[in-house]
Amino acid sequence: MNKIKIAIIFGTRPETIKIFPIILQIKKYPHLIDYKIIVSGQHREMLDQMLKIFQINPDYDLNIMEKGQSLSNITNNSLLGIEKILKKEKPSIVLVQGDTTTTFAGALASFYQKIRIGHVEAGLRTNNKYYPFPEEINRHLTSVLADLHFAPTRKSCENLLSEGVRREDIFISGNTVIDSLLLMIKENYKFREPLLKNKKILEKKIILVTMHRRENWGEPLRETCQAINKIIDEHSDTYVIFPLHKNPEIRRNVKEILQNKKNILLLDTLDYDDMVNLMSKSYIMLTDSGGIQEEAPSLGKPVLVLRDETERPEAVEAGVVKLIGTNRERVYSEVKTMLNNKDKYIKMSKSINPYGDGKASERIVKKILYNFNLIDQSPDEFKAKKEKQ
């Protein structure tokens, strides 16, 4: 075989961020790789935002998103649409990323067509099937189907081994989110969001807040917002910036408690480059996002995670991420400590990142080429020097 065809399947903002640097690497091998980009449109508006920023032009767009869509709708519509494309294109291997419903549907459709599957960001686990929901089971099911597992860390590799995945089918690559992050951070970055052009805001201690996970909808979100309210009343030198997820239930709950409060800025979802550069200027981050847990250690920013469990334990063990849940008093206490205790802040802000060095995408593409006998040498696996596992 002189050339392979790779089908790349994704459908949400986080997947796009982590797939983008892989596409850049694939483009370096036009003599060895043909590729097709398939998007499900699971998150329509946020996906389109990322496609525009990264200048990605999909070959196929299933456009499946429906108002009030259920997980069954997403799975069914993605599965049927992807199946038709795979039958037509007949790729050598399909790449899926992470833990979305599009990821699982893409892997299942590929399995049905007996096409090899590469799973990027494989092996993350909480071992609680309802937390996060439905991502934890999407990960497990995709691992069962995958042929080549790109694990971001040694810990994720160990998780896969414990489930019976063969070591020769696992490759520790680092996480591609760090590749994207390093491509986007600019020292003199100019924000496109008009409200972030206010230098007086950026001179304050910024608490950057994001919440979107299903298990935090409703009361956990309200509890967190009430804690933020109390913090901001007591710290005049602090500014809260909260980019809101598109979900109307999330937006309604946040606005009921935090809208029109002094020193609290509620924004629409930010473009990725605006977001990561805002992260670099923040003091601390308060989030339930998995991606931010991976990115922030590269920026030396403490992260307080609004969850009770995480499938990304490496940064917790390194001391730069802390699980605090969503209880109002706990959130208030932990944020207050970060704002008032300089020693604890400095200890937690040490820039240690066990997730990547910016070369994960290069390793992944080279590993695929090696597995198809198109290059002679397999790349070395990623090793985080200070990773505690």
N, C-alpha and C positions, 0 to 999 in steps of 0.2 A: 504494500500500500504506500503510495507516494504522497497522499493527501487525505486528511480526515475532515469530516463535517461535524461541527459542534452546534447543537441547539441549546440556546440559553433561555431559560424560562423564569419569569418573575412577574410580580403584579402589584407590589406595594412600595412605598417610599423607602423603608429600611432595606429591602432587597436590592433596590436600585442603587442605593449608596454603596452597598457591599459588592455588587456585581460590576459596577462601572470600571474599577481599576483592572478587573479581569478582562473586560472587553478591550481596554487599552493595550494590554499585553498580547491578547490574541491578534490584534491588528499588526503586531510586529512580525507575524509569521504568515504573510499572504501566500507564500510558496508551499506552506505545509498545512494551512488551515482555511477551510471555508466555514462560515458561521451564519446562523440565522437567529434573530432575536424575536422571541415570542413573549408578549405581555398579555396578562389576563385582564388587566383593568380592575382588579379587585378593589383597589383604592383609586378611584378615577382622578380626582382633582390633585391629590398629593403625588400620584404617580406622574401625571402630566407635568407637574412642577419640576420634578426631578429629571424627566426626560429632556425638558427644555434646558435646564442648567447644564446637564452633562452632554447635551447635543447628541442624544441617542435617538436614532430613527428605527423603530421596530419594523421588522419584516411582516409581522402578524400582530394584530391587536384584537383580542376577543371581545373587549368592551363589555364585560359581563356585569358590571356593577348595576344593581337595582336598588331603589329606595326600600329601606327596611330589609335588606337581604339577609337571609339566614346562612348559617354555615353549610347547610345542605345545598342551598342554591349555589353558593360559591363552588363547592366541591363538584357538584353535578355539571354545572355549566363549564367550568374549567376543564374537567375530565373529557367531556365530549368534544369541546373545541380543540384541545391539544391533540387528542387522538387523530382527528382529521389531518392536522398539520403534519404530525409525525409519519402518518401513512404516506403523505405526499413527499416529504423531504428526505425521509430515511436517513437520519443522522447517524454518525458513528457512536456518539455519546451525547447524552443530555446533561446539562449542568443545572442544578437547582440550588437555592441558597436558603439556609436557615430553617424557619419553623412555621411559615405561614400556611394557610389552607391551599394557596396556589402551589407552594412547594410540594406538599403531599400529593395533590392532584397531578402535578407534573411528573412526579416519580412513579405514581401508579399507572398513568397513561403510558409511560416509557416501558415499564415492566410488562404491560399487556402486549406491547409491540416487540418485546424481547430486545430492547435497546439498552446498552450500558448506561448506568446512572452515576454521575459524580455529584456528591453532596458537599457543598461548601459550608463551613461552620458546623461540622458534624460533631456529635458526642456531648452536647450540652444537656445537662439533666438536673432536675430537682427531685425526681422520683416520686412526685405527687402528681397524679394524672390530671387533677383539676387545677393545678397551680404551676405555671400560668396556663389558663384555659383559652383556646384549645392547643396552644403551642407545644406543650409538653408531649402530648400524644402525637401531634404532627411530626415532632422530632423522632420519636421512637419508631413510628411507622415508616418514615423515610429511611431510617437506618436499616430497617429490615429489608427494604427494597434496593438500597444502594449497592454499587459494586466497588466504588472508590470513595473513601471517606476522607475529606480534608478537615482534619481536626485542628482547631486553632491553638490548643495547648496540650501539654502532657496529661493534664487532668482529664480533658475530654477524650484523649486517646485511651486512658485507663478505663473510663466509663464504657467505651465501646468494647474493649477487650473483656470486661466483666460480663458483657452481654453475648459474648461468643463470636464477635467479629474477628476475623483473622488479622494478625498484625501486619501481614504483607499487603492487606487491603486498606490500611490506614496510613495516612501521610500527615505529619504535623507541619502545618504551613504557617502558623500565625494567623491573625484575623485581618481580613481585607479592609475592615472599617478603618484601621490605622493608615492603610495606604491612601484611602480617600481623604481622611482627615489631614494628613501631611500635604496632600496636593492642594487643599483648599485654604489653609491658614495663611494669612498675609499680615505682615507687620503693620503696614499702613492701610489696612482694609477700609474701604468706603461702604458703609451700609446702604442698602437700597430701601429698607424699611424707613420711612420718613421719621418716625418717632424715635429711632435709634441714632439719629443724627444730632441729637441734643447732648452736647458734651457734658452738661451738668449732671445728667443721669449717669453717664459712664464713669464719672469721677467718684461716685458713691460706691459703697460696698453692695455689690449686686448679688442677690439670691435669685438664681435662675431656676424656675419651676416648670416641670412638665409632668403630666399625668394622662394616661390613655388606656391602661389595661382594664379589661372587662371586670376582673375581680375587684377593682377599685371604684367602679361606678357606684353612685349613690352615696351611702353613709360614709365609707372610707374617704371619698373625695371631699365631702362636706366637713368631716373632722379635720382633715389636713388644711382646708381653707380657713377654718376657724383658728387653728394654730398660727397660720400666717398672719391673720388679722391681729392677733395678740402681739406677735413679734414686731410687726411694723408700728404698732402703737407705742412700743417701748424703745425703739431704735430709730431715731430721726436721721442718722447717718446712713441708713440702709434703704435700698430700693429693691422691690420685688418685680421681676419681669416674668410673665407667665404667658408664653405662646400657647394658644388654645387649640386642642385637637378639633377636627371638623365635626366630630360626633355631637349632635344637638343636645343630648342629655348631659354630656360633660360641660358644654358651654353654658347651659342653663344653670347648673348647680354652682359653677364657679362665679358666674356673674351675679347670682343672688346674694353671694356673701362678699365678694371682693370688688365689684364694680364701683367706680367713683370714689375709691379710697385714695387718700393722699399717699404718694410714694409707692403705689402699686400700678403697674402698667400691664394691661391685658391686651395681647396682640393676637392677630390671626396667625395661623401656622407660618413659620418663617421658611424662606428658601434655605436650602442646606448650607450654602456658603455664608449667609447671614447668621445662621444658627451656630455653626462651629466657631466663627469669629466672635460671636457674643459669648460663647462658652469660654473662650480664651481670655475675655475681659471680666468674667464673673469672679466672685469671691468664693462662693460655694454653690453646689447644685443640689436640688431637691427633686427627686425623680423616681418614676417606676420604670423607666426605659432601660432595656438591656444594652442598647447601643451606647448610651452615655456612660454606663458603667465601664465600658471598654475604652471609650475615647478619653474621658477626663484624666486618667492617670498620665497620659502623654502630655497633658497641659499643666500638671501639678495642681489640679483643683480637687478639693475634697468633695465626695459625693455621699449624700445621705439618701439611702434607697427606701422608698415608700412601699416596701414589701416585707413579708416575713421570711421568705425563702428566695434564693436566687440560683439560677443555673450557671452563674458566672462567679464561682467562689474564689477564684484566684486573686482578684483585687481586694476582696475582704480579708483574705489571709495575708496579703501584703500590707494591709493597714490603710489603704487609701480610699476604701469604700466601706460604708457601714450600713447594715440593715437596721431600720428603725420602725418599720410598720407604719400605720396610719392613725394610731391613737392620738387624740388631740394633745394631751399633756406630754406624751413622749416626743412627739414632733416638736412641740414648743421647747422642751428642755434641751433636745439635741441641737437644734438650730441656735438657741441662745448660747450654748457652750461653745460652738464654733465661732460665734461672733465675739464672745467676751474672753475666751481663754486662748491667749496667743500661743502658748506652748503646745496645747493640743492641736491647734490649727496647723502650726508648722510641722508637727509630727505627722499629721494626716496628709499634708500637701506635698510630701516628698514625691518627686516625679519618678515613680517606678511603674512600668507598664509590662505586665506579663503576657499581654495579648498580641504584640506584634512590633515589627521594626520597619514597616513600610515596604517589605519585599514579599509579602504573602502571595500576591497575585502572580508575580513572576515565578515563584516556586510552583504554584498550582498549574500554570500553563505548561511549564517545563516538565512537570510530572506526568501530565496527560500525554505530551509528545513522547516522553520516554516509554510510557506504557504501550503506546502504539508503534514503538520501535522506529520513531522518526528522528530521535536524537540518541546519542550514544551514552550519555551520562545522566543519571538521576540527580536532581538537586539535593543539597543537604537539607535536613529538617530544621525547623525553627527551634532555637533553644533560648529561653529567657533566662538571663544570667541570675536574676534575683527572684525568680519565681519560687514561691514557697508552696510545696505540695507534699 
